[in-house]
Amino acid sequence: MVAESHTVRTGTVLPVDAARWAMWTFVIANVVIVEALFVSAGSGKNEVLTVAKFFGLHAALLMLLQLLLVARLPWLDRRIGMDRLTVWHRWVGFTLLWTVLTHATLVVLGYATLDDTSMAKTFVALSGVPASLLGMLAAAVIVVIALVSTRSLRRRLRYEVWHGLHLLLYVALGLAFVHQLQETTTFTSSAFATAYWWILWLFAFGALLTGRLVVPLWRNAYHRFSVAAVVPESHDVVSVYVTGRHLDKLPARAGQFCIWRFPGHNHWWLANPFSLSAAPDGRGLRLTAKAVGSASAGLRNLPVGSRAYVEGPYGAFTSLHRSRPGALLIAGGVGITPVRAMLEEQTSGDVVVLYRVRSEAEAVLLNEVRRLLALRGGRLRLLTGRTGEGGVPPFGAGSLYQLVPDITTRDVYVCGPPAMTAAVLAGLRDLRVPARQVHAERFGLA
């Protein structure tokens, strides 16, 4: 779509706040309904099984929330961002793990108490009951996924292996759904309860299928993306220009990223998230990537005219969230790409760019950034040298204040390597820059 000028919102509710309120309202409303259904459905066969049912119902709600957080719903993604939604998905996942384990333990304990036998014998007996076996299998899959998602194991696994194992979550959800239908009385305690659970499950699965499958397939069939040009920017950086049909109808904004696949170039499951390095103009898209792996390094060998499969655009790193007239854009290395795109939308207001690289020779798209800032009266500070050279952290509170004395009156956008982003955010907190003025993108597939 054609680049839009930014809109500054002062004294109003920001889109991210509205989205968070909507999410909390949704969660709280459903927790209240589940609590009411739990009370109305009556107690279990003993007190322990009653508590087990309580945890089982909330485990079902957590599973549904898990689906919605990764469904890539455009309204949520544009306001909150895939990076934050993914972090929430992770923490909800670990909460789900302990809820499921608590539910399973209490079920075994409850029946062991009821039958006056050991938990081990009760566990073996329950595994012979089809409905209970489905629940056990679902719990086992969730445990496996949680284990491979811990940071220590995740770092040792290739992304493709981790992603393949993570897809087992859908198997666990299917097993858990059937288990709930066969095991719990809450589903059938009333006509309202039955309708509520079916609507909630259909909504969650429908959102997931729509966001992850239907919309990407439809967009690629409609736009027919293809490679228009491949331009080396340096010895290890390349820009890929992608064209297609009706790109003026693609809801893309400067600062967003897409997940790119180039059939024939890599295996289908090898996908990379790259930011748009130029504002969408309705005629084409551009990504600029540094060679950090075999997939990105091979982009310079893409044949012109080859097909591209594009998922997105995604991300909340856009001018939609501007709340102040002035802006500070901080980039590190190839993190300059979304910042460079956002400069095309900057038609008014004071803008400062801090660009961190080890040397000017490594500054990607530097000439384009300088040209855009010159057209808009902005300022560029190129920060070179090694991190902490001279004993002064480049993004500590003191350094940031010295570089931009009015930093607390600006919107601050940050995109760069994780360590740099963390340092900048820490410096901004020390300077007490209001959280609503700070925007950081940590996009990634895992």
C-alpha positions as CSV (number, residue, x, y, z in Angstrom):
1,M,0.0,0.0,0.0
2,V,1.1,3.6,-0.5
3,A,3.2,5.0,2.3
4,E,1.2,6.9,4.8
5,S,2.3,9.8,7.0
6,H,2.4,9.1,10.7
7,T,-0.4,10.1,13.0
8,V,0.5,11.5,16.4
9,R,-1.9,10.5,19.1
10,T,-1.7,12.7,22.2
11,G,-4.1,12.4,25.1
12,T,-5.9,9.4,23.6
13,V,-5.7,5.6,24.1
14,L,-2.9,4.1,22.1
15,P,-3.7,1.1,19.9
16,V,-1.5,-1.2,22.0
17,D,-3.4,-0.2,25.2
18,A,-6.8,-0.7,23.5
19,A,-5.6,-4.2,22.3
20,R,-4.4,-5.1,25.8
21,W,-7.6,-4.0,27.4
22,A,-9.6,-6.1,24.8
23,M,-7.4,-9.1,25.6
24,W,-7.8,-8.8,29.3
25,T,-11.5,-8.3,29.0
26,F,-11.8,-11.4,26.9
27,V,-9.7,-13.5,29.4
28,I,-11.5,-12.2,32.5
29,A,-14.9,-12.7,30.9
30,N,-14.1,-16.3,30.0
31,V,-12.6,-17.0,33.4
32,V,-15.8,-15.8,35.1
33,I,-17.9,-18.0,32.8
34,V,-15.7,-21.0,33.5
35,E,-15.9,-20.4,37.2
36,A,-19.7,-20.2,37.0
37,L,-19.9,-23.4,35.0
38,F,-17.7,-25.1,37.5
39,V,-20.0,-24.1,40.4
40,S,-23.2,-25.0,38.5
41,A,-21.9,-28.4,37.3
42,G,-21.7,-29.7,40.8
43,S,-18.9,-31.3,42.7
44,G,-16.9,-34.5,41.8
45,K,-17.0,-37.9,43.4
46,N,-14.8,-36.6,46.3
47,E,-13.1,-33.3,47.2
48,V,-9.9,-34.1,45.5
49,L,-11.6,-34.9,42.2
50,T,-13.6,-31.7,42.5
51,V,-10.4,-29.7,42.7
52,A,-9.0,-31.8,39.8
53,K,-12.0,-30.8,37.7
54,F,-11.3,-27.1,38.6
55,F,-7.8,-27.4,37.2
56,G,-8.9,-29.3,34.2
57,L,-11.4,-26.6,33.2
58,H,-8.8,-23.9,33.5
59,A,-6.3,-26.0,31.5
60,A,-8.8,-26.1,28.7
61,L,-9.1,-22.3,28.8
62,L,-5.3,-22.0,28.7
63,M,-5.2,-24.2,25.6
64,L,-7.6,-22.0,23.8
65,L,-5.7,-18.9,24.8
66,Q,-2.5,-20.5,23.4
67,L,-4.2,-21.0,20.0
68,L,-5.3,-17.4,19.9
69,L,-1.9,-16.0,20.8
70,V,-0.3,-17.7,17.8
71,A,-3.2,-17.3,15.4
72,R,-1.6,-14.1,14.0
73,L,-4.8,-12.2,14.1
74,P,-4.1,-9.0,12.2
75,W,-5.9,-6.7,14.7
76,L,-3.8,-8.0,17.6
77,D,-0.6,-8.3,15.6
78,R,-0.6,-4.7,14.4
79,R,-1.3,-3.4,17.9
80,I,0.8,-5.7,20.1
81,G,3.3,-7.3,17.8
82,M,4.2,-10.9,17.1
83,D,7.2,-10.7,19.4
84,R,5.2,-9.8,22.5
85,L,2.4,-12.3,21.6
86,T,5.0,-15.0,21.3
87,V,6.5,-14.2,24.7
88,W,3.0,-14.4,26.2
89,H,2.4,-17.7,24.4
90,R,5.6,-19.0,26.0
91,W,4.5,-18.0,29.5
92,V,1.0,-19.3,29.0
93,G,2.5,-22.5,27.8
94,F,4.5,-23.1,31.0
95,T,1.4,-22.1,33.1
96,L,-0.5,-24.7,31.0
97,L,2.1,-27.3,31.8
98,W,1.8,-27.0,35.6
99,T,-2.0,-26.7,35.4
100,V,-2.2,-30.0,33.4
101,L,0.3,-31.8,35.7
102,T,-1.7,-30.6,38.7
103,H,-4.9,-31.8,37.2
104,A,-3.5,-35.2,36.3
105,T,-1.9,-35.7,39.7
106,L,-5.1,-34.8,41.5
107,V,-7.2,-37.2,39.2
108,V,-4.9,-40.1,40.1
109,L,-4.9,-39.1,43.8
110,G,-8.7,-38.7,43.8
111,Y,-9.4,-42.1,42.4
112,A,-6.8,-43.7,44.6
113,T,-8.5,-42.2,47.6
114,L,-11.9,-43.3,46.3
115,D,-10.8,-46.9,45.7
116,D,-8.5,-47.0,48.8
117,T,-5.5,-48.1,46.7
118,S,-2.1,-46.8,45.7
119,M,-1.5,-44.1,43.2
120,A,0.6,-46.4,41.1
121,K,-2.1,-49.0,40.7
122,T,-4.7,-46.3,40.1
123,F,-2.5,-44.8,37.3
124,V,-2.2,-48.2,35.6
125,A,-5.9,-48.8,35.9
126,L,-6.8,-45.3,34.5
127,S,-4.4,-45.9,31.5
128,G,-6.7,-48.7,30.5
129,V,-9.7,-46.3,30.2
130,P,-9.8,-44.7,26.7
131,A,-10.9,-41.3,27.9
132,S,-8.2,-41.1,30.6
133,L,-5.6,-42.5,28.2
134,L,-6.3,-39.6,25.8
135,G,-5.7,-37.2,28.6
136,M,-2.5,-38.8,29.6
137,L,-1.2,-38.8,26.1
138,A,-2.1,-35.1,25.8
139,A,-0.3,-34.3,29.1
140,A,2.8,-36.3,27.9
141,V,3.0,-34.3,24.7
142,I,2.7,-31.0,26.6
143,V,5.5,-32.1,28.9
144,V,7.8,-32.9,25.9
145,I,7.0,-29.5,24.2
146,A,7.7,-27.7,27.5
147,L,11.0,-29.4,27.9
148,V,12.3,-28.6,24.4
149,S,11.1,-25.0,24.9
150,T,13.4,-24.4,27.9
151,R,16.2,-22.1,27.1
152,S,19.0,-24.6,27.7
153,L,17.5,-27.2,25.3
154,R,16.2,-24.7,22.8
155,R,19.7,-23.3,22.2
156,R,20.9,-26.8,21.4
157,L,18.3,-27.6,18.8
158,R,18.1,-26.5,15.2
159,Y,15.0,-24.3,14.6
160,E,13.5,-26.9,12.2
161,V,13.8,-29.7,14.9
162,W,12.3,-27.4,17.6
163,H,9.5,-26.3,15.3
164,G,8.6,-29.8,14.2
165,L,8.4,-30.9,17.9
166,H,6.4,-27.8,18.7
167,L,3.8,-28.7,16.1
168,L,2.9,-31.7,18.3
169,L,1.0,-29.1,20.4
170,Y,-1.8,-29.4,17.9
171,V,-1.9,-33.2,18.5
172,A,-2.1,-32.5,22.2
173,L,-5.0,-30.1,21.7
174,G,-6.9,-32.7,19.7
175,L,-6.4,-35.4,22.3
176,A,-7.3,-33.0,25.1
177,F,-10.5,-31.9,23.3
178,V,-11.7,-35.5,22.8
179,H,-10.7,-36.2,26.4
180,Q,-12.8,-33.3,27.6
181,L,-15.8,-34.4,25.6
182,Q,-15.7,-37.9,27.0
183,E,-14.6,-37.2,30.6
184,T,-16.1,-34.0,32.0
185,T,-19.7,-33.3,32.9
186,T,-19.2,-29.5,32.6
187,F,-19.6,-29.7,28.8
188,T,-23.1,-31.1,29.1
189,S,-24.2,-29.6,32.4
190,S,-26.6,-27.3,30.5
191,A,-27.4,-26.2,27.0
192,F,-25.5,-22.9,27.6
193,A,-22.4,-24.9,28.8
194,T,-22.4,-27.1,25.7
195,A,-22.9,-24.1,23.4
196,Y,-20.3,-22.0,25.1
197,W,-17.5,-24.7,24.9
198,W,-18.3,-25.5,21.3
199,I,-18.3,-21.8,20.3
200,L,-15.1,-21.2,22.1
201,W,-13.2,-24.2,20.6
202,L,-14.5,-23.4,17.1
203,F,-13.6,-19.8,17.4
204,A,-10.0,-20.6,18.5
205,F,-9.4,-23.3,15.9
206,G,-11.1,-21.1,13.2
207,A,-8.9,-18.1,14.1
208,L,-5.8,-20.3,13.9
209,L,-6.7,-21.8,10.6
210,T,-7.6,-18.4,9.1
211,G,-4.5,-16.6,10.3
212,R,-1.9,-19.3,9.7
213,L,-3.3,-21.0,6.6
214,V,-6.3,-19.4,4.8
215,V,-5.1,-15.8,4.7
216,P,-1.5,-16.5,3.6
217,L,-2.7,-18.9,0.9
218,W,-5.2,-16.4,-0.3
219,R,-2.8,-13.5,-0.4
220,N,-0.2,-15.4,-2.3
221,A,-2.7,-16.7,-4.8
222,Y,-4.1,-13.1,-5.2
223,H,-0.8,-11.2,-5.3
224,R,1.4,-13.8,-7.1
225,F,4.7,-12.6,-5.6
226,S,7.9,-13.0,-7.6
227,V,11.5,-11.8,-7.5
228,A,11.9,-8.6,-9.6
229,A,15.6,-7.9,-8.8
230,V,18.5,-8.9,-6.6
231,V,20.9,-6.1,-5.7
232,P,24.1,-6.7,-3.6
233,E,24.5,-3.9,-1.1
234,S,28.0,-5.1,0.1
235,H,30.0,-8.3,0.3
236,D,27.6,-9.8,2.8
237,V,24.3,-7.8,2.4
238,V,21.8,-8.2,-0.4
239,S,18.5,-6.5,-1.2
240,V,15.7,-8.5,-2.9
241,Y,12.9,-6.7,-4.7
242,V,9.6,-8.5,-4.9
243,T,6.7,-7.6,-7.1
244,G,3.2,-8.9,-7.7
245,R,-0.4,-8.1,-8.6
246,H,-2.6,-5.6,-6.8
247,L,0.1,-4.7,-4.2
248,D,-1.7,-1.5,-3.4
249,K,-4.3,-3.7,-1.6
250,L,-1.7,-5.4,0.6
251,P,-2.1,-4.0,4.1
252,A,1.6,-3.4,4.7
253,R,3.2,-0.5,6.6
254,A,6.8,0.7,6.9
255,G,8.5,-1.0,9.9
256,Q,6.7,-4.3,9.5
257,F,8.3,-7.6,8.5
258,C,7.2,-10.6,6.5
259,I,8.1,-14.3,6.6
260,W,9.8,-15.1,3.3
261,R,10.0,-18.3,1.4
262,F,11.5,-18.8,-2.0
263,P,10.5,-22.2,-3.4
264,G,13.4,-23.9,-5.1
265,H,15.9,-21.8,-3.2
266,N,15.4,-23.6,0.2
267,H,13.3,-26.3,1.7
268,W,9.7,-25.2,2.4
269,W,10.2,-25.3,6.1
270,L,13.2,-22.9,6.0
271,A,11.6,-19.5,6.3
272,N,13.1,-16.2,7.4
273,P,11.6,-13.1,9.0
274,F,13.0,-10.0,7.2
275,S,11.8,-6.5,7.7
276,L,10.6,-4.4,4.8
277,S,13.6,-2.1,4.0
278,A,11.6,0.3,2.0
279,A,8.1,1.7,2.6
280,P,5.5,-0.2,0.6
281,D,4.5,1.8,-2.4
282,G,1.8,-0.3,-4.0
283,R,4.2,-1.6,-6.7
284,G,6.8,-3.7,-4.9
285,L,8.4,-4.8,-1.7
286,R,12.0,-4.9,-0.7
287,L,13.9,-6.9,1.9
288,T,17.5,-6.4,2.8
289,A,19.3,-9.2,4.6
290,K,22.8,-9.9,5.9
291,A,24.4,-13.3,5.3
292,V,24.2,-14.9,8.8
293,G,23.2,-18.4,7.7
294,S,22.9,-20.5,4.6
295,A,19.4,-19.3,3.8
296,S,20.1,-15.6,4.0
297,A,23.6,-16.0,2.3
298,G,22.0,-17.7,-0.7
299,L,19.6,-14.9,-1.4
300,R,22.0,-13.2,-3.8
301,N,21.7,-16.3,-6.0
302,L,17.9,-16.0,-6.4
303,P,16.9,-16.1,-10.1
304,V,14.9,-13.0,-11.2
305,G,11.3,-14.1,-12.0
306,S,11.3,-16.9,-9.5
307,R,8.3,-17.3,-7.2
308,A,8.2,-15.9,-3.7
309,Y,5.9,-17.0,-0.9
310,V,5.2,-14.2,1.6
311,E,3.5,-14.4,4.9
312,G,2.5,-11.2,6.5
313,P,3.0,-8.3,6.9
314,Y,3.4,-8.6,10.7
315,G,4.5,-6.5,13.5
316,A,3.6,-3.4,15.6
317,F,6.9,-1.5,14.9
318,T,5.1,1.2,12.9
319,S,4.0,4.8,13.2
320,L,0.6,3.6,14.2
321,H,1.9,3.9,17.8
322,R,3.3,7.4,17.6
323,S,2.2,9.6,20.5
324,R,4.8,12.5,20.4
325,P,5.8,14.9,17.6
326,G,9.5,14.1,17.8
327,A,11.0,10.6,17.2
328,L,14.3,8.9,18.0
329,L,15.0,5.9,15.9
330,I,17.8,3.6,17.2
331,A,19.2,0.9,15.0
332,G,22.1,-1.6,15.3
333,G,23.6,-3.3,12.2
334,V,21.0,-4.7,9.8
335,G,18.3,-3.5,12.3
336,I,18.4,-0.3,10.2
337,T,16.1,-1.8,7.6
338,P,12.7,-1.1,9.3
339,V,14.1,2.3,10.5
340,R,15.1,3.2,6.9
341,A,11.5,2.3,5.7
342,M,9.9,4.4,8.5
343,L,11.9,7.4,7.4
344,E,9.9,7.5,4.2
345,E,6.7,8.0,6.3
346,Q,8.3,10.8,8.4
347,T,6.8,13.9,6.7
348,S,6.7,16.1,9.8
349,G,8.2,16.4,13.3
350,D,11.8,16.2,14.4
351,V,13.5,12.9,13.9
352,V,16.9,11.7,15.1
353,V,18.6,8.4,14.1
354,L,21.3,6.7,16.1
355,Y,22.9,4.0,14.0
356,R,25.3,1.6,15.8
357,V,27.9,-0.2,13.7
358,R,31.5,-1.3,14.3
359,S,32.7,0.7,11.3
360,E,31.1,3.0,8.7
361,A,31.9,0.3,6.0
362,E,29.4,-2.0,7.8
363,A,26.6,0.6,7.8
364,V,23.9,-1.0,5.6
365,L,21.9,1.4,3.5
366,L,23.8,4.4,5.0
367,N,23.5,6.6,1.9
368,E,19.8,6.0,1.7
369,V,19.3,6.9,5.3
370,R,21.4,10.1,4.9
371,R,19.4,11.1,1.8
372,L,16.0,10.6,3.5
373,L,17.1,12.5,6.6
374,A,18.4,15.4,4.4
375,L,15.0,15.6,2.7
376,R,13.2,15.7,6.0
377,G,15.6,17.8,8.1
378,G,16.5,15.0,10.4
379,R,19.7,14.2,12.1
380,L,22.0,11.1,12.0
381,R,24.5,10.1,14.6
382,L,26.6,7.2,13.4
383,L,28.1,5.4,16.4
384,T,31.1,3.3,15.4
385,G,33.7,1.4,17.4
386,R,33.5,-1.6,19.6
387,T,30.9,-1.8,22.4
388,G,32.0,-0.1,25.6
389,E,35.1,1.4,23.9
390,G,36.6,4.0,26.2
391,G,34.7,2.5,29.2
392,V,31.5,4.3,28.4
393,P,28.4,2.1,27.4
394,P,27.1,3.6,24.1
395,F,23.5,3.1,25.2
396,G,23.7,3.8,28.9
397,A,21.4,6.5,30.3
398,G,24.2,9.1,30.3
399,S,25.2,8.4,26.7
400,L,21.6,8.5,25.5
401,Y,21.0,11.8,27.3
402,Q,24.1,13.4,25.9
403,L,23.2,12.3,22.4
404,V,19.6,13.4,22.6
405,P,18.9,15.7,25.6
406,D,15.2,15.9,24.9
407,I,14.8,12.1,24.7
408,T,12.0,11.9,27.2
409,T,9.8,14.0,24.9
410,R,10.2,11.7,22.0
411,D,8.8,8.4,20.7
412,V,11.7,6.0,20.7
413,Y,11.9,3.1,18.3
414,V,14.6,0.4,18.8
415,C,15.7,-2.4,16.4
416,G,18.9,-4.3,16.6
417,P,20.7,-7.3,18.1
418,P,19.2,-8.6,21.4
419,A,22.0,-7.4,23.6
420,M,21.9,-3.9,22.1
421,T,18.1,-3.7,22.3
422,A,18.3,-4.8,26.0
423,A,20.9,-2.2,26.7
424,V,18.9,0.6,25.1
425,L,15.7,-0.4,26.9
426,A,17.6,-0.4,30.2
427,G,19.0,3.1,29.5
428,L,15.5,4.4,28.6
429,R,14.1,3.0,31.9
430,D,16.9,4.8,33.8
431,L,16.0,8.0,32.0
432,R,12.3,7.4,32.9
433,V,11.2,7.6,29.3
434,P,7.4,6.8,29.5
435,A,6.8,3.2,28.5
436,R,4.0,4.3,26.0
437,Q,6.7,6.1,24.1
438,V,9.1,3.1,23.8
439,H,8.7,0.7,20.8
440,A,11.0,-2.3,20.2
441,E,10.8,-5.1,17.8
442,R,12.3,-8.5,18.6
443,F,10.9,-10.4,15.7
444,G,11.7,-14.1,15.2
445,L,10.0,-17.4,14.5
446,A,10.9,-19.0,17.8
